[in-house]
Amino acid sequence: MDQMELYFLKIPLQVIKNCTQNFNETNFIGKGGYGRVYKGFLYWRNYQSLPVAVKQLDATGFQGSKEFYTEILMLSQYRHKNIVTLIGFCDDGNEMILVYEYASNGSLDTYLSDPYKLGLLSWEKRLHICSGAASALDYLHNHVSTVHRIIHRNIKSANILLDNNWNAKLADFGLSRICQANQQNSGVITNLVGTRGYCDPQYEKTGILTKESDIYSFGVVLFEVLCGRLACAFQYNDERRFLHHIARTCYQNGTLGTIIDYRIREHIVPESLNLFSAIAYQCLHKTREQRPAIAEVALTLENVTRVQVREQDKFLYTYIHDLEMQFFSLHLLVWGPYHQDLQSSTITITNDTASTTTDLNLNMGLQTVLEFWVILNSPGIEDFQIFGDAKPGGKLFFRGLPVRGTSSSMFQWVRHHQDYTMEYIEGAMDPEYVVTADDVDKLIAVEVIPMDDQGRQGEIVRLFANQQNKITCDPEMQQEIDISMSAGQASFCVLLMDENWVQTISFGRSGYLIKNYHAQSIFMQENYSNGLSNAGYFGVHDENVPKPDMYDAA
């Protein structure tokens, strides 16, 4: 890279400080051995309010100046739709800062480590992510140049970012190495680096790094995606507890089904599973020569996706005749032979009890109809609402009526900020939520994923509290809270007083004291069966809120 190219990528430190509000903690989104990452909005040259991720490297951390400039070199010279884009960098004084395009859906590992977030990843979405990551790796190994290739050396789920369309973006090139591409088994001798649980055992043993080392690590990622868990738990020192060992053993013994993520187990077409698990297993061969090339892996993943979609389409034509729902029956009138042109076709849904019909135009193809069928036949929640006192210290309650076999739900309360970003509230994973001073001037919502006893998931229910208005308190109280909390003289807490939990904003000097009792609030579990004759609301309900009427689902 010449000096002119460096000049156009170098961002002044003050611009980055403005972008992150001087690295304000409210913009903090993650950290690792390299340092801390902040979200910001960049105003620089032609960029106007560009969402970016700002990685501030820790000078005492693992990544030093060599890795810093390696990352700049790699990402400025090699560009691909599935590789994260470097916007610029700063090396002012002791600061080493990298500025990237912002991946709004975070990194893949955050989904694998969070049961709630993992529920957002369908099997089809997981295949899309894996295919994108494989495409990026294929580019690095085979298409950056005719004379050399790039070995990433740190493939793991934490380094696969996801944009707002769930496209994979391979990141973290600080450990990458360039080697010759004109030799079958070209490699380089390096100091051993990598992440435990992902590292190629032959690389660990010999110190010789080859492109097959990336293949091994990617095989671990494939099994992470299939099993819905991370490669290793750091509290375990026994390698037999690591995913690569467990997955390889289960595959060899024919018991892979016991470790597949239950959320997707029933949705995977058998042929799709066989192809996916076979290529993942081949990637984990202990000897490099037996591992597939990344081009073969990428091609197989594309084929897995085609098989999954094709078999689902056949299922729609062959098996869907009647859709029994809880309140009425739906009948699909199949409209002709399998090879008929779908662009001019319609599907008619008849409601026997109401004597009405609905025609769906299939301009978007058969996949749209399949998705519609899945929605109609999957677990769900109806008559949902949020009630309660939407003020600091008050409680909000979600309730809804479980339908179509819903037996449990996952909850997550969310803050929506003025800059249109959203924040999952840590620990707020119950149908009841205590409003805090942090929620003032923000929109509060709850996201609910209904599930049945077979682990099937329905459509996410999203509902805003306070009639989709911001959380507020009276002006005098708001002023008192702002002054006291900014001065460190106030805090929010929940106290156990007189056998009741009391939400309290406590001031260190004379001021307001909020005590909000909800002694009558109780938790209710839904009660569902195929011959349902009555149901209770899912989530919570208060005795002052009218109970649901009994109904007959027959």
C-alpha positions as CSV (number, residue, x, y, z in Angstrom):
1,M,0.0,0.0,0.0
2,D,1.5,3.4,-1.0
3,Q,1.4,6.6,1.1
4,M,-1.5,8.1,-1.1
5,E,-3.7,5.2,-0.3
6,L,-2.9,5.5,3.4
7,Y,-3.7,9.2,3.3
8,F,-7.2,8.6,1.9
9,L,-8.0,6.0,4.6
10,K,-6.6,8.0,7.6
11,I,-9.3,9.6,9.7
12,P,-8.4,12.4,12.2
13,L,-8.8,11.4,15.9
14,Q,-11.1,14.3,16.6
15,V,-13.5,13.1,13.8
16,I,-13.6,9.7,15.5
17,K,-14.2,11.3,18.9
18,N,-17.1,13.3,17.5
19,C,-18.4,10.1,15.8
20,T,-18.5,8.2,19.1
21,Q,-19.3,11.1,21.4
22,N,-15.7,10.8,22.8
23,F,-16.1,7.0,23.2
24,N,-19.2,7.5,25.3
25,E,-20.3,4.3,27.1
26,T,-23.8,4.6,25.7
27,N,-22.2,3.8,22.3
28,F,-20.3,0.8,23.5
29,I,-21.3,-2.4,21.8
30,G,-18.6,-5.0,22.5
31,K,-15.1,-5.9,23.5
32,G,-12.5,-8.6,23.1
33,G,-8.8,-9.3,23.5
34,Y,-8.2,-6.6,20.9
35,G,-10.0,-3.8,22.8
36,R,-13.4,-2.1,22.7
37,V,-15.9,-1.5,19.9
38,Y,-18.3,1.5,19.7
39,K,-21.1,2.4,17.4
40,G,-21.0,5.8,15.8
41,F,-22.2,8.0,13.0
42,L,-19.4,9.3,10.8
43,Y,-19.3,12.7,9.3
44,W,-16.1,12.8,7.1
45,R,-15.5,13.7,3.5
46,N,-18.4,12.2,1.5
47,Y,-19.8,10.3,4.5
48,Q,-22.7,12.0,6.2
49,S,-24.1,10.2,9.3
50,L,-22.7,6.9,8.1
51,P,-23.3,4.1,10.8
52,V,-19.9,2.7,11.6
53,A,-18.3,0.3,14.1
54,V,-15.2,1.8,15.7
55,K,-12.6,-0.6,17.1
56,Q,-10.3,1.0,19.6
57,L,-7.3,-1.4,20.1
58,D,-5.9,-1.9,23.5
59,A,-2.1,-1.1,23.3
60,T,-1.6,-3.7,26.1
61,G,-3.8,-6.3,24.5
62,F,-3.1,-9.2,22.2
63,Q,-3.3,-7.3,18.9
64,G,-0.3,-4.9,18.5
65,S,0.8,-2.6,15.7
66,K,1.8,-5.5,13.4
67,E,-1.7,-6.9,13.5
68,F,-3.2,-3.4,13.2
69,Y,-1.4,-2.6,10.0
70,T,-2.0,-6.2,8.7
71,E,-5.7,-5.6,9.0
72,I,-5.5,-2.3,7.2
73,L,-3.4,-3.9,4.4
74,M,-5.8,-6.8,3.9
75,L,-9.1,-5.0,4.0
76,S,-7.9,-2.1,1.8
77,Q,-6.6,-4.3,-0.9
78,Y,-9.1,-7.2,-0.9
79,R,-12.8,-6.5,-1.2
80,H,-15.7,-8.9,-1.4
81,K,-19.4,-8.7,-0.6
82,N,-19.0,-11.1,2.3
83,I,-15.9,-9.4,3.8
84,V,-16.4,-6.5,6.2
85,T,-15.6,-3.1,4.6
86,L,-12.8,-0.9,6.2
87,I,-13.9,2.7,6.1
88,G,-10.6,4.1,7.6
89,F,-8.2,4.1,10.5
90,C,-6.4,6.3,13.0
91,D,-2.9,5.9,14.4
92,D,-2.6,9.2,16.2
93,G,-0.2,8.9,19.1
94,N,-1.0,5.9,21.3
95,E,-4.3,5.4,19.6
96,M,-4.8,2.6,17.1
97,I,-8.4,2.7,15.8
98,L,-10.1,0.9,12.9
99,V,-13.4,2.1,11.5
100,Y,-15.7,-0.4,9.7
101,E,-19.1,-0.6,8.1
102,Y,-21.7,-1.2,10.8
103,A,-23.1,-4.7,10.9
104,S,-26.5,-4.1,12.5
105,N,-27.2,-7.7,13.5
106,G,-24.0,-8.2,15.4
107,S,-21.7,-11.3,15.3
108,L,-22.8,-14.9,14.9
109,D,-21.4,-16.0,18.2
110,T,-23.8,-13.6,20.1
111,Y,-26.7,-15.7,18.7
112,L,-25.1,-19.0,19.5
113,S,-24.6,-17.9,23.1
114,D,-28.1,-16.5,23.7
115,P,-31.1,-18.9,23.6
116,Y,-33.5,-16.0,22.9
117,K,-31.5,-14.5,20.0
118,L,-30.8,-18.0,18.5
119,G,-34.5,-18.4,18.1
120,L,-34.3,-15.7,15.4
121,L,-32.2,-17.9,13.2
122,S,-34.2,-20.3,11.1
123,W,-32.4,-23.2,9.3
124,E,-32.7,-21.3,6.0
125,K,-31.2,-18.2,7.5
126,R,-28.3,-20.2,9.0
127,L,-27.6,-21.8,5.6
128,H,-27.5,-18.3,4.0
129,I,-25.0,-17.1,6.6
130,C,-22.8,-20.2,6.2
131,S,-22.9,-19.9,2.4
132,G,-21.8,-16.2,2.6
133,A,-18.9,-17.0,4.9
134,A,-17.8,-19.8,2.6
135,S,-17.9,-17.5,-0.3
136,A,-15.6,-15.0,1.5
137,L,-13.2,-17.8,2.4
138,D,-13.2,-19.1,-1.2
139,Y,-12.3,-15.6,-2.4
140,L,-9.3,-15.4,0.1
141,H,-8.0,-18.9,-0.8
142,N,-8.5,-18.8,-4.6
143,H,-9.3,-15.5,-6.1
144,V,-7.3,-12.6,-4.5
145,S,-4.4,-13.2,-6.9
146,T,-3.0,-15.8,-9.3
147,V,0.3,-16.0,-7.4
148,H,-0.7,-15.8,-3.7
149,R,-3.6,-16.6,-1.4
150,I,-4.7,-15.3,2.0
151,I,-5.0,-17.6,5.1
152,H,-7.3,-16.0,7.6
153,R,-6.0,-17.9,10.6
154,N,-8.8,-16.9,13.0
155,I,-12.0,-18.3,11.5
156,K,-14.7,-18.5,14.3
157,S,-18.3,-17.4,14.8
158,A,-17.2,-14.3,16.6
159,N,-15.5,-13.1,13.4
160,I,-18.6,-13.6,11.2
161,L,-20.7,-10.4,11.3
162,L,-24.3,-10.0,10.1
163,D,-25.7,-7.0,8.3
164,N,-29.4,-6.0,8.4
165,N,-30.2,-8.6,5.6
166,W,-28.4,-11.4,7.5
167,N,-25.5,-11.4,5.0
168,A,-22.3,-12.8,6.5
169,K,-19.3,-10.4,6.7
170,L,-16.0,-12.0,7.5
171,A,-14.0,-9.8,9.9
172,D,-10.8,-9.6,11.9
173,F,-7.8,-10.0,9.5
174,G,-5.1,-9.0,12.0
175,L,-3.7,-12.5,12.2
176,S,-4.0,-13.3,8.5
177,R,-1.0,-14.4,6.4
178,I,-0.1,-14.3,2.7
179,C,1.3,-17.4,1.1
180,Q,2.0,-18.7,-2.4
181,A,-0.9,-20.0,-4.4
182,N,1.0,-22.0,-7.0
183,Q,1.7,-25.0,-4.7
184,Q,-0.7,-27.7,-3.8
185,N,0.2,-27.7,-0.1
186,S,1.7,-24.2,0.3
187,G,1.9,-22.9,3.8
188,V,4.0,-20.8,6.2
189,I,5.6,-21.5,9.5
190,T,4.3,-19.2,12.2
191,N,4.0,-18.8,15.9
192,L,0.9,-20.6,17.1
193,V,-2.1,-18.3,17.3
194,G,-5.9,-18.9,17.1
195,T,-8.8,-19.5,19.3
196,R,-9.2,-22.6,21.5
197,G,-11.8,-25.0,20.1
198,Y,-11.4,-23.8,16.5
199,C,-7.7,-24.4,15.9
200,D,-6.4,-27.0,13.4
201,P,-4.7,-29.8,15.5
202,Q,-2.0,-30.2,12.8
203,Y,-1.2,-26.5,13.0
204,E,-1.1,-26.8,16.8
205,K,1.3,-29.8,16.5
206,T,3.7,-28.6,13.7
207,G,3.3,-24.8,13.6
208,I,2.8,-25.0,9.9
209,L,-0.1,-23.0,8.7
210,T,-2.0,-23.9,5.5
211,K,-5.3,-23.1,3.9
212,E,-6.6,-26.4,5.3
213,S,-6.2,-24.8,8.8
214,D,-9.0,-22.4,7.8
215,I,-11.1,-25.3,6.6
216,Y,-10.9,-27.1,9.9
217,S,-11.9,-23.9,11.8
218,F,-14.8,-23.4,9.4
219,G,-16.0,-27.0,10.0
220,V,-16.3,-26.1,13.7
221,V,-18.4,-23.1,12.8
222,L,-20.7,-25.3,10.6
223,F,-21.3,-27.6,13.6
224,E,-21.9,-24.6,15.8
225,V,-24.6,-23.4,13.5
226,L,-26.2,-26.9,13.3
227,C,-26.1,-27.5,17.0
228,G,-26.9,-24.0,18.2
229,R,-24.0,-23.7,20.6
230,L,-20.4,-22.4,20.8
231,A,-17.3,-24.4,20.1
232,C,-16.3,-24.7,23.7
233,A,-17.1,-23.6,27.2
234,F,-14.0,-22.1,28.9
235,Q,-14.8,-23.6,32.2
236,Y,-13.9,-27.0,30.7
237,N,-10.3,-28.0,30.3
238,D,-11.2,-31.4,28.9
239,E,-11.1,-31.3,25.1
240,R,-13.7,-34.1,25.0
241,R,-16.2,-31.4,26.1
242,F,-15.4,-29.3,23.0
243,L,-17.9,-29.3,20.1
244,H,-15.4,-30.5,17.5
245,H,-14.9,-33.7,19.5
246,I,-18.5,-34.2,20.4
247,A,-19.8,-33.6,16.8
248,R,-17.2,-35.9,15.2
249,T,-18.0,-38.7,17.7
250,C,-21.8,-38.3,17.2
251,Y,-21.5,-38.3,13.4
252,Q,-19.4,-41.5,13.5
253,N,-21.8,-43.2,15.8
254,G,-24.9,-42.1,13.9
255,T,-26.3,-40.1,16.8
256,L,-25.9,-36.6,15.4
257,G,-29.6,-36.0,15.9
258,T,-29.1,-35.9,19.7
259,I,-27.0,-32.6,19.5
260,I,-28.8,-30.8,16.7
261,D,-30.5,-27.6,17.8
262,Y,-34.0,-28.5,18.8
263,R,-35.3,-25.2,17.3
264,I,-34.5,-26.4,13.7
265,R,-34.5,-30.2,14.1
266,E,-38.0,-30.7,12.7
267,H,-37.5,-28.2,9.9
268,I,-34.4,-29.7,8.2
269,V,-35.1,-31.9,5.2
270,P,-33.2,-35.2,5.7
271,E,-31.2,-34.9,2.5
272,S,-30.3,-31.3,3.4
273,L,-29.0,-32.5,6.8
274,N,-27.0,-35.4,5.3
275,L,-25.2,-33.1,2.9
276,F,-24.5,-30.4,5.5
277,S,-23.3,-32.7,8.2
278,A,-21.1,-34.7,5.8
279,I,-19.2,-31.7,4.5
280,A,-18.9,-30.3,8.1
281,Y,-17.5,-33.7,9.2
282,Q,-15.0,-33.8,6.3
283,C,-13.7,-30.3,7.3
284,L,-12.8,-31.8,10.7
285,H,-10.6,-34.6,9.5
286,K,-7.4,-34.7,11.6
287,T,-5.2,-34.9,8.5
288,R,-5.2,-32.0,6.1
289,E,-5.1,-34.1,3.0
290,Q,-8.6,-35.5,3.7
291,R,-10.2,-32.1,4.2
292,P,-12.2,-30.6,1.2
293,A,-11.2,-27.4,-0.6
294,I,-13.2,-24.4,0.3
295,A,-14.6,-24.3,-3.3
296,E,-16.2,-27.7,-2.7
297,V,-17.5,-26.6,0.7
298,A,-19.1,-23.5,-0.8
299,L,-20.7,-25.5,-3.7
300,T,-22.0,-28.1,-1.2
301,L,-23.7,-25.4,0.9
302,E,-25.4,-23.9,-2.1
303,N,-26.7,-27.4,-3.0
304,V,-27.9,-27.9,0.6
305,T,-30.0,-24.7,0.3
306,R,-31.4,-25.8,-3.1
307,V,-32.3,-29.2,-1.7
308,Q,-34.0,-27.7,1.4
309,V,-36.1,-25.3,-0.7
310,R,-37.0,-28.0,-3.3
311,E,-38.2,-30.5,-0.8
312,Q,-40.2,-27.9,1.1
313,D,-41.9,-27.0,-2.2
314,K,-42.7,-30.6,-2.9
315,F,-44.1,-30.9,0.6
316,L,-46.5,-28.0,-0.1
317,Y,-47.8,-29.6,-3.3
318,T,-48.0,-33.2,-1.9
319,Y,-49.1,-33.0,1.6
320,I,-50.9,-29.7,2.3
321,H,-54.7,-30.2,1.9
322,D,-56.3,-29.2,5.2
323,L,-54.9,-26.7,7.7
324,E,-56.7,-27.3,11.0
325,M,-56.6,-24.1,13.1
326,Q,-57.9,-23.5,16.5
327,F,-61.0,-21.5,15.6
328,F,-61.7,-22.6,12.0
329,S,-60.6,-24.9,9.2
330,L,-58.7,-23.7,6.2
331,H,-58.6,-25.7,3.0
332,L,-56.0,-25.2,0.3
333,L,-57.3,-25.8,-3.2
334,V,-54.2,-27.1,-5.1
335,W,-54.3,-25.6,-8.5
336,G,-52.8,-27.9,-11.1
337,P,-49.7,-30.0,-11.9
338,Y,-46.4,-29.6,-10.3
339,H,-44.8,-28.0,-13.4
340,Q,-47.4,-25.3,-13.9
341,D,-46.2,-21.7,-14.2
342,L,-46.5,-20.2,-10.8
343,Q,-46.4,-16.6,-11.9
344,S,-50.1,-16.6,-12.9
345,S,-51.3,-19.0,-10.3
346,T,-53.4,-18.3,-7.2
347,I,-54.2,-20.2,-4.1
348,T,-57.6,-20.1,-2.5
349,I,-58.2,-20.3,1.2
350,T,-61.8,-21.1,2.3
351,N,-63.1,-20.4,5.8
352,D,-65.9,-23.0,6.3
353,T,-67.4,-21.3,9.3
354,A,-67.5,-17.9,7.8
355,S,-68.1,-18.9,4.1
356,T,-65.4,-16.5,2.9
357,T,-62.5,-17.1,0.5
358,T,-59.1,-15.4,0.1
359,D,-57.0,-15.6,-3.0
360,L,-53.2,-15.2,-2.8
361,N,-51.3,-14.2,-5.9
362,L,-48.1,-16.2,-6.2
363,N,-46.0,-13.5,-8.0
364,M,-43.3,-14.0,-5.4
365,G,-43.1,-17.8,-6.1
366,L,-43.8,-20.9,-4.1
367,Q,-41.5,-20.0,-1.2
368,T,-43.9,-17.2,-0.3
369,V,-46.8,-19.6,-0.1
370,L,-44.8,-22.0,2.0
371,E,-43.9,-19.2,4.4
372,F,-47.6,-18.2,4.6
373,W,-48.5,-21.8,5.4
374,V,-45.9,-22.0,8.1
375,I,-47.3,-18.9,9.7
376,L,-50.8,-20.2,9.7
377,N,-49.8,-23.6,11.2
378,S,-47.1,-22.5,13.7
379,P,-47.5,-21.6,17.4
380,G,-48.8,-18.2,18.0
381,I,-50.2,-15.6,20.5
382,E,-53.4,-13.6,20.0
383,D,-55.2,-10.9,21.9
384,F,-51.9,-9.7,23.3
385,Q,-51.5,-6.4,25.1
386,I,-49.2,-4.6,27.5
387,F,-50.7,-3.0,30.6
388,G,-49.4,-1.4,33.7
389,D,-47.8,1.9,34.9
390,A,-45.4,3.2,32.2
391,K,-43.5,5.5,34.6
392,P,-40.2,5.0,36.4
393,G,-40.7,2.6,39.2
394,G,-43.9,1.1,37.7
395,K,-44.4,-2.3,36.3
396,L,-45.4,-3.3,32.8
397,F,-47.1,-6.7,32.1
398,F,-47.4,-8.6,28.9
399,R,-50.3,-11.0,28.4
400,G,-51.7,-12.9,25.4
401,L,-53.8,-15.9,24.5
402,P,-51.8,-19.0,23.4
403,V,-53.0,-20.6,20.2
404,R,-52.0,-23.4,17.8
405,G,-50.3,-25.5,20.5
406,T,-48.2,-22.7,22.2
407,S,-46.9,-24.1,25.4
408,S,-44.1,-21.6,26.3
409,S,-42.6,-18.4,25.1
410,M,-39.3,-16.5,25.2
411,F,-39.5,-12.9,26.2
412,Q,-37.2,-9.9,25.7
413,W,-37.9,-6.3,26.6
414,V,-36.2,-3.8,24.3
415,R,-35.4,0.0,24.4
416,H,-35.7,2.0,21.1
417,H,-33.5,5.1,21.2
418,Q,-34.1,8.4,19.5
419,D,-31.4,7.6,16.9
420,Y,-33.5,4.6,15.8
421,T,-31.2,2.1,17.3
422,M,-32.5,-0.6,19.6
423,E,-31.0,-2.1,22.8
424,Y,-31.9,-5.5,24.3
425,I,-32.4,-4.8,28.1
426,E,-30.1,-7.1,30.0
427,G,-31.9,-9.6,32.2
428,A,-35.4,-8.4,31.1
429,M,-36.6,-11.8,29.8
430,D,-39.9,-12.2,31.8
431,P,-43.5,-11.2,31.0
432,E,-43.2,-8.5,33.7
433,Y,-40.8,-5.5,33.4
434,V,-40.0,-2.8,36.0
435,V,-39.6,0.6,34.3
436,T,-36.4,2.4,35.2
437,A,-35.1,5.9,34.9
438,D,-32.9,4.7,32.0
439,D,-36.2,4.2,30.0
440,V,-37.3,7.9,30.1
441,D,-37.5,9.5,26.7
442,K,-37.3,6.0,25.0
443,L,-39.8,3.7,23.5
444,I,-40.2,0.4,25.4
445,A,-41.3,-2.8,23.6
446,V,-41.4,-6.5,24.2
447,E,-40.5,-9.3,21.7
448,V,-42.1,-12.7,22.3
449,I,-41.4,-15.9,20.5
450,P,-44.2,-18.5,21.0
451,M,-43.1,-22.2,21.1
452,D,-44.9,-25.5,21.3
453,D,-43.9,-28.8,23.0
454,Q,-42.0,-30.0,19.9
455,G,-39.7,-27.0,20.0
456,R,-41.4,-25.3,16.9
457,Q,-41.4,-21.6,17.0
458,G,-44.0,-19.2,15.7
459,E,-43.8,-15.6,14.4
460,I,-42.2,-13.1,16.8
461,V,-44.8,-10.8,18.5
462,R,-43.5,-7.3,18.8
463,L,-45.6,-4.8,20.9
464,F,-44.8,-1.3,22.2
465,A,-45.8,-0.2,25.7
466,N,-47.5,3.0,26.6
467,Q,-49.5,3.1,23.4
468,Q,-46.2,3.5,21.4
469,N,-45.4,6.7,23.3
470,K,-42.1,7.4,25.0
471,I,-41.7,6.7,28.7
472,T,-42.1,10.0,30.6
473,C,-42.6,11.3,34.1
474,D,-43.8,14.7,35.3
475,P,-41.4,17.6,34.5
476,E,-40.5,18.4,38.1
477,M,-39.6,14.7,38.8
478,Q,-37.8,14.5,35.5
479,Q,-35.6,17.5,36.3
480,E,-34.9,16.1,39.8
481,I,-33.9,12.7,38.3
482,D,-31.7,14.2,35.6
483,I,-29.8,16.4,38.1
484,S,-29.4,13.8,40.8
485,M,-28.5,10.9,38.5
486,S,-25.9,12.9,36.5
487,A,-24.4,14.0,39.8
488,G,-24.3,10.4,41.1
489,Q,-26.7,11.3,43.9
490,A,-29.5,9.0,42.8
491,S,-29.9,5.3,41.8
492,F,-32.6,2.9,40.8
493,C,-33.1,-0.2,42.8
494,V,-35.6,-2.9,43.7
495,L,-36.0,-3.6,47.4
496,L,-37.7,-6.4,49.3
497,M,-39.8,-4.6,51.9
498,D,-42.6,-6.2,54.0
499,E,-42.5,-9.3,51.9
500,N,-43.2,-7.3,48.7
501,W,-40.8,-6.2,46.0
502,V,-40.8,-2.4,45.8
503,Q,-39.4,-0.4,42.9
504,T,-37.7,2.6,44.3
505,I,-35.8,5.6,42.9
506,S,-33.5,6.6,45.8
507,F,-32.0,10.0,46.2
508,G,-29.1,10.9,48.4
509,R,-30.7,14.1,49.5
510,S,-34.2,15.4,49.9
511,G,-36.3,14.5,46.9
512,Y,-38.8,12.0,45.5
513,L,-39.2,8.4,46.8
514,I,-41.3,6.2,44.5
515,K,-42.9,3.1,45.9
516,N,-45.1,1.1,43.6
517,Y,-46.8,-2.0,45.1
518,H,-48.3,-4.7,42.9
519,A,-49.1,-7.2,45.5
520,Q,-52.1,-8.6,43.5
521,S,-50.1,-9.4,40.4
522,I,-49.6,-13.1,39.7
523,F,-48.0,-15.2,37.1
524,M,-50.1,-17.5,35.0
525,Q,-49.1,-20.4,32.9
526,E,-51.1,-21.0,29.7
527,N,-53.2,-24.2,29.5
528,Y,-53.5,-25.7,26.0
529,S,-54.6,-29.0,24.5
530,N,-56.0,-30.0,21.2
531,G,-59.5,-30.3,22.7
532,L,-59.3,-26.9,24.3
533,S,-62.3,-25.8,26.2
534,N,-60.8,-22.9,28.2
535,A,-57.6,-21.0,28.3
536,G,-55.7,-18.6,30.6
537,Y,-53.7,-15.7,29.3
538,F,-50.0,-16.2,28.7
539,G,-47.6,-14.1,30.6
540,V,-49.1,-12.2,33.6
541,H,-52.5,-10.7,34.5
542,D,-53.7,-8.5,37.2
543,E,-56.9,-9.0,39.2
544,N,-58.1,-5.5,38.1
545,V,-57.9,-6.5,34.5
546,P,-60.8,-8.4,33.0
547,K,-60.2,-12.1,32.5
548,P,-60.6,-13.7,29.1
549,D,-64.0,-15.2,28.2
550,M,-64.1,-19.0,28.0
551,Y,-64.4,-20.3,24.5
552,D,-64.7,-23.5,22.6
553,A,-62.0,-24.3,20.1
554,A,-63.9,-27.1,18.4
